[in-house]
Structure formats: structure tokens, C-alpha cells
Amino acid sequence: MKPIRIFLIAIVFLVGCEDFLDERMQGIYTSSTFFQTDDHAILALTAAYQPMAFTGIRNPLWVFGDVASDDAIKGGIPGDQSEIEFIENFTYTRDNGFLEHIWRRYYEGISRSNDVIHRLGPAVSEEVKERVTAEARFLRAYYYFHLVNIFGEIPLKTEPALTADDLHVPVSPVASVYDQIEEDLKHAAEVLPASIGGQHGRATKGAALGLLAKTYLFREKYELALDAINELEQLGIYELMPIYSHNFMTDFQNNSESVFEIQHLSGQDPFQGNVLNQWFAPQPENGYFFNVPTEDFVDAFEKTDDDIYDPRLDYTLGREGKLWLNGEEFDPAWSPTGFIQKKHLQPLSEIPSGTKGDGDLNYVFMRYAEVLLIKAEALNELNRSSEALEPLNQVRKRARESFLHDETLDGHGQIPDGLLPDITISNQNQLREIIRNERRVELGFEFHRFYDLMRYGRAYAEQKLADTSFDYDQHRYFPIPQSEVDINQQINN
């Protein structure tokens, strides 16, 4: 011990006792020293975006959006990640790890958003403060939108936790959570610009209006949903891509159809890649082949009398008799159902098998195609069914006209007879079912289906999930994770 004591005495002698004891640690921020400058505000906002990225298994949105629905099963090697299978079959318990993953991940996003909203100091310029606060409120709404759809009644936290008691928050009614989501999105839509100088992935006015329209739709506030869509369309910046599949290719990311897109970048330290590229890929590509499509999903796609399918089917998944992403014949033995989805995968020419889990393909949370389908649904529910046909048929027209634009399609240059004809039915009940199916095939494997099943109601959900243990009264919402029940004294088990 003697050499160390002599060394410490020498330090005190050289720097002076008072200066030595009062010296601030370098490179360390606390809540009192951070949030004080424009740069700090941007850094804090960037941290609030991070939990929504698919940089690890702890963002299992696909488990709740796809696997819990009728579109997919777990897939993968039997026994691997068995907790996903419990969710698929609705035999889970509160201690299921995937419940905890998404709960912790998205509440972390909410916590970081709350810090940005409430902690920015007076030295932060008003321009920066206004913009980053509006973005943070969009992010908070995004996280709460998913949590309320998965868990129902949840703790509503809108301020930073300053004491231990602040961690104990009772659950709020679903309506109250949605009220907060609406309030945040309306504020964001008022403040945010239509674009942010080419800074892709940032929340914009269009993103706020799009999610607001979806929130109104889920709450059956159809007139308000149409108002939000009208304001979004007046921006004049969104349109459908000519080729559907371009929405899921790296060469066309952040395109004119993208309303809100979550960014990924491979080869970074710290890691910023998309792990879904490995989780969903076939085993020969060093993938785990999870989240595989069902036959029921395939059967939802229309085909002509000559057995020519809606081209969105083969843009969405691989199947027997068709070429896979790398140009080879698809092998149905790669999957327990005979299908593998494509929307989150990249060919080996972009991401080789050795770095398969470090993809740079973004996740598109909302596309303009969904906005059009929200518009069609809202109009139909307001008994304006004839008006609903126009946005619905826009989506169908783009799908069938892929044959005019995509040179890789067999028969390119001519639309097959009878393929995806315009819908002319104006009966509200019949059109409702058509719109629901159109949402399913247009948005398949974009993590939306389970939310739709639940909002369509008991009869629809129980029919579509009849092969599982699903019971609407018991499984409409997933239970709050046991870990949260254990630590939050305001939650009753």
C-alpha cells in the first residue's frame, strides 16, 4: 500500500488540495449539466429515437404485430425462442420475456422523450427547443400507441421520474392514454415542418398527421381522421411508388410514399444495424427463419382465372416455383409453412451471411398507401361508401400496374386480364370486408395486423384466431409484465 499512498500525496502536493477536490469530472454529464445547449437538446432527442430501431431482440414489435395474428407463426427451429410460440398460441404468462422486452424498450423511449420535453434549459434556443420538443412529443405518442394497443390500461407517464415515488404510477384507462396520444400528435403537427432538410427519419408534420389519422381511426373518430388526412394531402409531398416492392429495398429508402421510416445503418460502432435481416432469413443464409407467413395469409391474395396472383404476394414472400432474393429457386423446405417473408430482408449481395444480423434496411412504419386505406375505411364507416372507392382503388391500381413498371415480372408490359379490377361495390358491409382484406395484403408483415384484428371486434378476431387458444375477453390485451407488477406498487396484480 505504501507506493500508492506516496503517489496520492504527490498528486495533492502538485495540484493543491482545494483545486484537486473541486475538479469536475471530464466527459461525464448529469441531469444538472446536460440539457443546457442546442447540441445537448439534439443529442437527447436522438437518444429518444433509438428504442424504436430494430437493433436487437428487445424490440419484438413483429411478435405482437405479426406472430400474434393470423398472418404468421413463430417459425424457426422447434424450441428456439419458445416464449414467442406461447404468444402465438395465447398460452403465455405474465413472466413471458417478450412482454417484458417491449414494455421496457418502449417505456425507455417514453422516459427519454419526457426528458427532452421537460428538462431543456434556458440556454437552449427557442427555435431548437420548439422543434425538438415537438419531435419528442411525436415519439412519446408513437411509443404509447404501441403500448396501449398491446397492453390496454397502462401507466401514463408524462414527466421525468425525479424521485423513487415517481416510478409508482397507477394504470390509466385506455381512453386517457389515447387522449394523451392525440394531444401530443396535434401539437407535433402544428409545430413540425413538412420536411427537415433531408434529415431522414426525423418526425415531420406528415408523420404526425398520419399517426393522428390512424389514432382517430382506431377510436372511430372518422371525421377527424379525414380532417387529418386532408391536411396531410395538402402538403403535396406524398404519392405511391410506381413499383410496390421498392418500398422495401435499400436503393429506394425514404421515398415519396414513406410517411415515417425508422432508420438503420450497417457497419457502425455503436451498433445501428437491423437484426431482422437475420431473424427472418432462411437458415442457408445464416438466418433464423422466424415470423413465417401462413397459408391463410397467402390465400388472402386475389388471382385471375388464369392463376396469376396479385403481384404483392411475391413481393411480400418467397414460395415454391419462384426465385428468391439472390436469384436462386426458393426452397419451401426453408420454412415450416413453405413461405418466408421478404419485406425485411436483403440479398446476400448487400449483406453477406457473415454479417447477416447487421442489415441497413429501414422499417417503414407508415406509408401513404396506409393513409389511403385509412381514408377509405373512414369514408365507408361514415356511410360515404361511393367516395371510399377512390382511395381504395388507388391502392389496387398501383398494385396491378406493377406489370407496366417492373421489368422483372413475367408478362411485363401488359396487365393480365381480370387482375385486381377496380372495386365498384358500394354496400357498406361488403365494402368493409373488402377494405379489411386490402389492408391485410397491402400492409402484410409490416407489423399492423394484430392491432387490426383486435379493433375489428370479438367475432372477427375469434374467427381469425380460431386455431389458437384466443378468447377475446381474456386476450384482447396482453397482461402487464410480472416484473413491472413486482416493482410498481400502484399496479394491482
KAURCOR-V622956 format. One record per backbone hydrogen bond with DSSP energy under -1.0 kcal/mol. CO is the residue of the C=O (numbers start at 0). NH is the residue of the N-H. E is the energy in kcal/mol with one decimal. If there is no record, write none. Layout:
co->CO nh->NH e->E
co->CO nh->NH e->E
This chain:
co->0 nh->4 e->-1.9
co->1 nh->5 e->-2.2
co->2 nh->6 e->-1.9
co->3 nh->7 e->-2.2
co->4 nh->8 e->-2.3
co->5 nh->9 e->-2.1
co->6 nh->10 e->-1.7
co->7 nh->11 e->-2.3
co->8 nh->12 e->-2.3
co->9 nh->13 e->-2.1
co->10 nh->14 e->-2.4
co->11 nh->15 e->-2.0
co->15 nh->19 e->-2.3
co->16 nh->20 e->-2.2
co->17 nh->21 e->-1.8
co->29 nh->33 e->-2.2
co->34 nh->120 e->-3.5
co->36 nh->40 e->-2.2
co->37 nh->41 e->-2.0
co->38 nh->42 e->-2.4
co->39 nh->43 e->-2.7
co->40 nh->44 e->-2.1
co->41 nh->45 e->-2.5
co->42 nh->46 e->-2.0
co->43 nh->47 e->-1.3
co->44 nh->48 e->-1.1
co->45 nh->49 e->-1.2
co->48 nh->51 e->-1.7
co->49 nh->52 e->-1.7
co->53 nh->274 e->-2.5
co->55 nh->58 e->-1.2
co->59 nh->62 e->-1.3
co->59 nh->63 e->-1.0
co->60 nh->64 e->-2.7
co->61 nh->65 e->-2.5
co->61 nh->66 e->-1.6
co->62 nh->67 e->-1.6
co->64 nh->449 e->-2.0
co->65 nh->68 e->-1.7
co->70 nh->293 e->-2.0
co->72 nh->291 e->-1.4
co->73 nh->290 e->-2.3
co->76 nh->79 e->-2.4
co->80 nh->83 e->-1.8
co->81 nh->85 e->-1.6
co->82 nh->86 e->-1.3
co->83 nh->87 e->-2.6
co->84 nh->88 e->-2.1
co->85 nh->90 e->-2.7
co->88 nh->468 e->-1.7
co->92 nh->95 e->-1.8
co->93 nh->481 e->-1.7
co->95 nh->99 e->-1.5
co->96 nh->100 e->-2.3
co->97 nh->101 e->-1.7
co->98 nh->102 e->-1.8
co->99 nh->103 e->-2.8
co->100 nh->104 e->-2.4
co->101 nh->105 e->-2.2
co->102 nh->106 e->-2.0
co->103 nh->107 e->-1.9
co->104 nh->108 e->-1.5
co->105 nh->109 e->-1.9
co->106 nh->110 e->-2.7
co->107 nh->111 e->-2.4
co->108 nh->112 e->-2.1
co->109 nh->113 e->-2.7
co->110 nh->114 e->-2.0
co->111 nh->115 e->-1.8
co->112 nh->116 e->-2.4
co->113 nh->117 e->-2.2
co->114 nh->118 e->-2.4
co->120 nh->123 e->-1.5
co->124 nh->128 e->-2.9
co->125 nh->129 e->-2.5
co->126 nh->130 e->-1.8
co->127 nh->131 e->-2.9
co->128 nh->132 e->-1.9
co->129 nh->133 e->-1.7
co->130 nh->134 e->-2.3
co->131 nh->135 e->-2.5
co->132 nh->136 e->-2.0
co->133 nh->137 e->-1.8
co->134 nh->138 e->-2.5
co->135 nh->139 e->-2.6
co->136 nh->140 e->-2.0
co->137 nh->141 e->-2.5
co->138 nh->142 e->-2.5
co->139 nh->143 e->-2.5
co->140 nh->144 e->-2.6
co->141 nh->145 e->-1.6
co->142 nh->146 e->-2.3
co->143 nh->147 e->-2.9
co->144 nh->148 e->-1.3
co->145 nh->149 e->-1.9
co->146 nh->150 e->-3.3
co->147 nh->151 e->-1.1
co->149 nh->477 e->-3.0
co->153 nh->171 e->-2.6
co->163 nh->166 e->-1.4
co->164 nh->167 e->-1.5
co->166 nh->168 e->-1.1
co->172 nh->176 e->-1.8
co->173 nh->177 e->-2.4
co->174 nh->178 e->-2.2
co->175 nh->179 e->-1.9
co->176 nh->180 e->-2.2
co->177 nh->181 e->-2.7
co->178 nh->182 e->-2.4
co->179 nh->183 e->-2.6
co->180 nh->184 e->-2.4
co->181 nh->185 e->-2.7
co->182 nh->186 e->-2.0
co->183 nh->187 e->-2.4
co->184 nh->188 e->-2.7
co->185 nh->189 e->-1.6
co->186 nh->190 e->-1.6
co->187 nh->191 e->-2.9
co->192 nh->204 e->-2.6
co->195 nh->198 e->-2.3
co->197 nh->199 e->-1.6
co->198 nh->201 e->-1.4
co->203 nh->207 e->-2.3
co->204 nh->208 e->-2.7
co->205 nh->209 e->-2.6
co->206 nh->210 e->-2.4
co->207 nh->211 e->-2.1
co->208 nh->212 e->-2.6
co->209 nh->213 e->-1.9
co->210 nh->214 e->-2.4
co->211 nh->215 e->-2.7
co->212 nh->216 e->-2.2
co->213 nh->217 e->-2.4
co->214 nh->218 e->-1.4
co->215 nh->220 e->-3.0
co->216 nh->219 e->-1.6
co->219 nh->221 e->-1.0
co->220 nh->224 e->-2.0
co->221 nh->225 e->-2.1
co->222 nh->226 e->-2.1
co->223 nh->227 e->-2.3
co->224 nh->228 e->-2.1
co->225 nh->229 e->-2.6
co->226 nh->230 e->-2.1
co->227 nh->231 e->-2.2
co->228 nh->232 e->-3.0
co->229 nh->233 e->-1.7
co->231 nh->234 e->-1.3
co->232 nh->235 e->-1.4
co->242 nh->245 e->-1.5
co->243 nh->246 e->-1.8
co->244 nh->247 e->-2.0
co->245 nh->248 e->-1.2
co->248 nh->251 e->-1.6
co->249 nh->252 e->-1.2
co->255 nh->238 e->-1.3
co->256 nh->367 e->-2.6
co->259 nh->364 e->-1.3
co->259 nh->365 e->-1.8
co->261 nh->362 e->-2.3
co->271 nh->264 e->-2.3
co->273 nh->276 e->-1.0
co->273 nh->358 e->-1.6
co->274 nh->277 e->-1.9
co->274 nh->278 e->-2.1
co->275 nh->279 e->-2.2
co->277 nh->287 e->-2.5
co->278 nh->289 e->-3.0
co->280 nh->288 e->-2.4
co->281 nh->284 e->-1.6
co->281 nh->286 e->-1.5
co->282 nh->285 e->-2.2
co->288 nh->75 e->-2.2
co->291 nh->72 e->-2.0
co->293 nh->297 e->-1.7
co->294 nh->298 e->-2.4
co->296 nh->299 e->-1.2
co->297 nh->300 e->-1.6
co->301 nh->309 e->-2.6
co->303 nh->306 e->-1.9
co->307 nh->303 e->-2.0
co->309 nh->312 e->-2.2
co->310 nh->314 e->-1.4
co->311 nh->315 e->-1.4
co->312 nh->316 e->-2.0
co->315 nh->341 e->-3.5
co->317 nh->339 e->-1.2
co->318 nh->321 e->-1.7
co->321 nh->329 e->-2.6
co->323 nh->326 e->-1.9
co->327 nh->323 e->-3.6
co->330 nh->333 e->-2.3
co->331 nh->334 e->-1.5
co->339 nh->317 e->-3.2
co->341 nh->344 e->-2.3
co->346 nh->349 e->-1.8
co->346 nh->350 e->-2.1
co->351 nh->354 e->-1.5
co->352 nh->355 e->-1.3
co->354 nh->357 e->-2.1
co->358 nh->273 e->-2.7
co->362 nh->261 e->-3.6
co->365 nh->258 e->-2.5
co->365 nh->259 e->-1.8
co->366 nh->370 e->-1.4
co->367 nh->371 e->-2.3
co->368 nh->372 e->-1.8
co->369 nh->373 e->-2.7
co->370 nh->374 e->-2.3
co->371 nh->375 e->-2.3
co->372 nh->376 e->-2.3
co->373 nh->377 e->-2.7
co->374 nh->378 e->-2.4
co->375 nh->379 e->-2.2
co->376 nh->380 e->-2.5
co->377 nh->381 e->-1.1
co->378 nh->383 e->-2.7
co->379 nh->382 e->-1.7
co->383 nh->387 e->-1.4
co->387 nh->391 e->-1.6
co->388 nh->392 e->-2.9
co->389 nh->393 e->-1.4
co->390 nh->394 e->-1.4
co->391 nh->395 e->-1.6
co->392 nh->396 e->-2.6
co->393 nh->397 e->-2.0
co->394 nh->398 e->-1.6
co->395 nh->399 e->-2.5
co->396 nh->400 e->-2.3
co->398 nh->401 e->-1.2
co->399 nh->402 e->-1.4
co->400 nh->403 e->-1.5
co->401 nh->405 e->-3.2
co->402 nh->412 e->-3.6
co->405 nh->408 e->-1.4
co->408 nh->411 e->-1.6
co->410 nh->413 e->-1.4
co->415 nh->418 e->-1.8
co->426 nh->430 e->-2.9
co->427 nh->431 e->-2.2
co->428 nh->432 e->-1.5
co->429 nh->433 e->-1.7
co->430 nh->434 e->-2.7
co->431 nh->435 e->-2.2
co->432 nh->436 e->-2.0
co->433 nh->437 e->-2.3
co->434 nh->438 e->-2.4
co->435 nh->439 e->-1.8
co->436 nh->440 e->-2.3
co->437 nh->441 e->-2.5
co->438 nh->442 e->-2.4
co->442 nh->445 e->-1.5
co->447 nh->451 e->-1.5
co->448 nh->452 e->-2.6
co->449 nh->453 e->-2.2
co->450 nh->454 e->-2.1
co->451 nh->455 e->-1.8
co->456 nh->460 e->-2.6
co->457 nh->461 e->-3.0
co->458 nh->462 e->-1.7
co->459 nh->463 e->-2.3
co->460 nh->464 e->-1.8
co->462 nh->465 e->-1.1
co->464 nh->467 e->-1.9
co->470 nh->474 e->-3.4
co->471 nh->475 e->-1.6
co->480 nh->484 e->-1.9
co->481 nh->485 e->-2.4
co->482 nh->486 e->-1.2
co->483 nh->487 e->-2.4
co->487 nh->490 e->-1.7
